[in-house]
Amino acid sequence: MQLTPLVRSVLQLLVLAALAWLAYTVRSIFIYVGIAMILTFLGKPLVNLLAGKNRVKWRMPMWLAALITLVVMVSTFVGLQAILLPRFVKEMTILSKINFKELGSTLQEEIESVQRFIQDLPFSGREAINLEESVFSIINMNTVTNTFEGLAGGLGNLAIAIFSILFILFFLLKEDKLSEKLIKGLVRNKNLEHWHHIIPRVKNTLSRYFIAISIQITVIFTTVFIGLNIIGLENVVVIALFAALINVIPYLGPIFGMAFGLFLGIGQAYALGTSENLLELGGQILIVFACVQLIDNFITQPVVFSNSINATPLEIFLVISIAGTLGGIPGMVVAVPAYSVIRIFADEFYGDNQWVRFVLGPKK
């Protein structure tokens, strides 16, 4: 029996709806696969080194190279956890003792004192800056408290997530020709040559990008940790870790990290009674984050990212702005690697187009 166009369209919509429902139901699996793919880009260089692709006589089996790489990655993670976790737990215990209402009252008193001082200056006049509104518009206690609750709530299924990611990661590291096999099954023969050129370029570009991100996170964590210790804050692992991870959000990440660090730094100093002038301490914390951002903008990013993304700063700014408008913060996070992949596809399939060449530059 031949189906009418209307019935066929309805069936197609039902199939799409069922697939969408299935994808939403198992969305955690897609997240695990995505994380495993990112870790694959970090671990693949070591797998290739151990497997000895350039050696002629003897090569280590891919499964063994993948297993050793996985052990190295897990050992590195466990080692860092062993170093950071005790301090992390200690800091969370200290932060849990903060009385946010009392802290707010204390800050308000200090701000009002500074406000009166500014208003008494000869040049202040009636329209002096309202410090209270300015400070509390940046430091929102409810927002920070909700952030802590969200982080704590997300640890429930951590064991299952780690096992799933490691299981998927092993097979992604082990399969040397996985992308080629997928291509042959999905792509027409006339496009195979293009895809065989694209896949190595995409792998190389994304691998460089995620390695650069890892270096940037390490540098920011280290500089924030050292800087805050210099000004007298000792329990700063939580602040440094959050600032390093949130920095992957272009433009907004450093602001979030600074606000979070400012609030927690002042909060722990108040809880421990280690600082008599909280506003002065807040100014020192802001200086530390400003210096870290200068290091990131003028040293880390130009040096580390110079060879990872072949795009001009103007391109990156426009891409991130458009992605942020369309997809919010998640869009901003994936904008740069996604744009890098799009550039490769455009160069391969439309390399002779004058507009493509104008954006990408002359062929190398």
JORA-V24158 format. One line per field, one symbol per residue. phi: phi as a letter, one per 30 degrees, with the letter a starting at -180 (. if undefined). burial: 1 if it has 9 or more other ideal C-beta (glycine too) atoms within 8 Angstrom, else 0. Layout:
phi: ???
burial: ???
//
This chain:
phi: .dddeddddddddddddddddddddcddddddddddddddddcdeddddddidddcdbbdeddddddddddddddddddddddcdeddddddddddddcdddddddddddddddddddddddcdidcdddddddddddccddddddddddddddddcddddddddddddeddddddcddddddddccdddcddeddddedddedddddddddddddedddedddeddddddjdccbddddddddddddddideedddddddddddddddddcicbdcddddddddddddddddddddcbdddddcdccbdbdededddddddddddbidedddcddddddddddddddcbdcddddddddiddc
burial: 0000000100100000000000100000010110111111111111110111000000010101111111011100000000010011011101100101001101110111011001000000000100110110001010011011000000000000100111011101111000011010001000010111111011101111111111111111111110111010101111111111011011111101111111111111111000100110110111011011101100011001100110100011001101110000001111111111101111110010000110110000
//
